[in-house]
Amino acid sequence: MNFGIHNSSWLDGPDPAEAFEAVKAKAQWAEDHGFVWFSVLDHMIQIPRVGPPDEPFLEGWTVLAGLAAVTSRIRLATLATAVGYRNPAHLAKIAASVDLISRGRLTLGIGAGFFEDEYKQYGWEFPPRPATRIQQMEEAVQLILKMWTEPRTTFHGRYFHVEDAILEPKPVQKPRPPVMIAGSGEQLTLRAVARLADACNIVGGDIAEFRHKMEVLRGHCDAAGRDYDTVEKTHIQHWLLARDDAAVAAKRERLAAGRPLLGFVGTVSEATDLIGQYQDAGVELLINSNSDQRNDAETSELFVSDVMPHFA
């Protein structure tokens, strides 16, 4: 099993002007300590389950371009870019540029989008039916893949079109950068994974739920004639670790701050046991999103010293 870190909050210090320096340090630390993945939340305002909407928030693709220039090995991604935020042809160009800057370390994380208030604030149309947004996502991925691999692309879809479009230079990765589709909707999203994606990303959920989602994905792969084993299975969850029960209790009291702690909260040994169960269920990349846990640095340190060696 591989491990990654997801940055979903920019509150690493009191000065918002230092936000990039903080995330740069976090990504470089992750790269130097055995993590293979570093992703950033791609929104314009903070999402409800992480923090208040007026929380300082950096633009995801701009940050990725900066991180691409100051790291050398770790894979970089958005988790995830909503299809409605950017014209997909323009997104293809942005992503190709980040892949070039990183010398071939980009994964395009994309999803159908959900945050209606953000769409309204920024003047984007928010289709009320999830099925419509998922169809837009599928069409966008099809267009992006063509632009990454064809000399010129003409595409006439229901939602998007380009005419004899040029995208040069092409991405560094050949035949193209991998695409991760985020979400776990059983009828449409996981079907889109089977048809178009190199990786899936399942948010939260217990072991039984993850196993069920993988069985659904396997069924969609069979229907699409896709080898299930060629889809990378990834899982993102909030983790808050301490060495023993007393330390967990103290950390819980210190960090709760008026709102509940999400995800797993427990000891190193409990976390190691649970992660082993996720591995048995098929997780290949476990992404630690501990930003909601008030950017608890000790959690990442304990992953490195006490958890990850069990899965090397």
N, C-alpha and C positions, 0 to 999 in steps of 0.2 A: 504494500500500500504506500502511496505517496501522500504528501501533506502540503497544504497551501494555506495562505493567509488572505483574508478578504478585508479590505478597508472600507467600512461603511459610514465612518464618521471622521470629521476633520478636527475634532476637539482634543488634540494632543497637547495643547498649551493655551495660554490666555490670549495670545496675539494671533488673530486670523491671518495676518500678513506673513506669519511663519509656517502656515499650514503645509506648503509644499516641502519646505525643509524637513518637517516632521515626517511626512509620508515617504520622502526620499530616504531618510534614515531608517524607517521601518522596512522598506523594501530591500535596502542593502543589508540590513541585519538578517532578514529572512533568507536572502540569497546565501549569506555566509554561514547559515546555521542549518542547512539541509532541507529547507522548504523548496519545492519545485515550482510553485505557483504564487503569483501575487495579483489580485484583482481589486478593482475599485468599483464602487457603486456609481452608476451613470444616471444621475438625476440632476435637475436644476435646483430643487429644494429638497430638504430632508424628508424621508418617508415616515409615516406615522409610527410604525413599530420600532423605529430607532431613536427618533428625537423630535423636537418641535420644528415646525416649518421654517422659522426664521433663524435656525442654526446656520452659521457660516458653512458654505458648501462650494467646493471647487468643481469645475467642469471636467468630466471623466476622461474624455479623449485628449484634452490638453495635458492632463496629468500623465496619462500613459505615454505620450510623446516625450515628456520630460523624463519619466522613469526609464524609458527605453535608452536614453542617452547616458544614464548614470548607473546602469546595471549591465551585466554581461552574460548571465546564464539563466536566470529565473524566467519562467514563462509569464507573460503579461496579458491581462484580459480586462474587459468590462464585464460586470456581472450585475445586471445585464443591460444592454442598450435596448430601449423600447423602440419598436419599428416606427412609431409616429414622430420621433424626435428629429429625424434627419431624412432627407431624400436618400433613398437607398443607393443611388448611383454616387452621390456625394459621400455617403458612408463607405462605399467600396474604395473610393479614392483616399479617404482619411485612413482607413484600416491598412491599405497597401503602403501608405507613407510610414505609418507606425511600424509595420513589419520591416520595412527597409531600415528605419532608424535603429531598430532593435536587432538587426541582422538575423531576422527570422525567428522571433520569439513570441509572436502574437497569436492569441486565440480570440476569435470574434465571438463574444457572448451576446446573444440576442434573445429578445422575448417579445411577447405580444403587447406588453404595456398594461398597466392597471390603475395608475394614479390619476384619476380624473381631474382633481383640483389642480394638479400641476399642468396638465394639458390646457385647462382653461386659463390659468395665469399666463401662460406663454403663447396663447393664441393658436394652439394646435387643435384640430378636429379630433374629438374622442368618440369613435363609434361605440354606441352603447352595448352592442352585442359582442361578447367575447369571441364568438365564432368569426365575426368580421375581422377583428384585430388579428386573430390567428391566421386567417387567410392572407391578410396583408403581410404578416411576418413570413409566411411560406413564399409568397411571391417575391418579397424583398430578398430573401436568401437565394432564390433562383437567379435573380438579376445580378446580385453581387458575385455569385460563383461564375457567371458568364463573363462579367467584366474583368474578373481576376485572371481568366484563362484564354479569352478570345482576343484576337488583334483589334477588332472593332465589334461592338455589340449593338444589335437592334433587338429590342424587346418590347412587345405590345401586350401588356397584361391588363387585368381588370382595374388595378389600382395604380400601376406604375408603368412608365414607358421611357425608352431612350432610343435615339436614332443615330446609328452608325457611330456610337460613342467610343472614344479612345481613352484608355487608362494606361498610362505609361509613367514611370516604370512599373512593371508587374511586381507583385509581392516577391520577396526573397524565397519563401518556402515553396517547394515544388511537390505536387502540382499546384498547391495553394495553401493558405493558412487554414487550420482546422476551424470548424464552426461548432459552437456549443449552443444548444437551445435550452433555455432555462424555463422551468415549469413542469408540472406533473399532471396536467389535465389528461384524463385517460382516453377520452374519445378523439380529441383533436391534437393536443400538444405532443403527446407521446407518439402519435401517428406521424406528426411532422418530423420528430426526431428520427424515426425509422426510415423515413423517405429522404431526409436531407442532411442530417447532422452527423458530425463525428463524435459528439459527446452530448450527454444529457446532464442536467443539474437538478437534483431533487432538494427542495428546501425543507429542512426540519423533518418531523415525523419520526415515529418509533420504528423499531426493527421490522415488525410485522407489516407496517404500512410500506416501508421501503421494499420489502420482498414482494408485496402485492404489486407495487408500481412496476417492478422489474418483470413480473410475469405478464403484465399488460403490455409492456414494451416488447417483450419477446413475441407476443401474439401479433403485434403490429409489424415487427420485423419479418415474421413468417409470411404474413399477408403481402408484404412488399418485396419478398424475395431477397431480403437483407440478412446477412450473417449477424446474429445478435451479438456475437463476441467482438465484432468490429466497432461497436458503440462503446466509448469510454463512459463508465458510470461514475458520476461524481455526486457528492453530497455536501451541502453546506449547513452548518448549524452553529449557534452560539455556544461557546464553551467557557466556563469559569472554573478554574482548578485551584486547589490548595493541597498541601501535603497530608493533612489529617482532618478529622471531623471538627476539631476545635478551630483550626485555621479557616475551614470552610464557613463555620458559623460566624466568625469574626469578619470575614470578607463579605459575607452576605449582608450583615448588619451595616457595614461601612458603605457598601456600594448600592444598596437598594434605593436610597434617596427618593422615597415617595412613589416609586413605580416598580413593578415586579421585574425580577431578573428573568430573561428569556433563556430557553434552551437548557443545556446541561449545567448543573451546579453541583460539584462534588469533589471527591478526593482523586488523586492521581490513580490509585489502584482501581477505583470504580470506573474512571474514564477509560483506562486501559482495557478493562473487561468489556465495556460497551463498544469501544472501537473495534475490538476483535470480533464482536458480533456483527458489526457493520461490514467488516471485511468478509466474513463468511457469507453475508447476504449479497455480496457482489461489488461493494464500493471499492473503486480503484484509486480515487483521489478524494481525500477528506479535507475540506476547506474550513478552516477555523475563522469564524466571524466573531471576534471578541470585542469589536468596537462598541457594540451595545452594552457590553459589560464594563463601560466606563474606561475603555482602553487599558485594561489590566495587563501590564507588561509581564507580570509573573506567570500568567497563564501560558503565554507563548514560550517563556523560558522553561517552564515545567514540561511542555510538550517536547522541547528539544532534549532536555536532560533525562526525563523519566518515562516519557510515553513513546516517542518515535523509535528509540532503540529496540523496542519489542517488535517492531514491524519492519526492521531493516532487511 
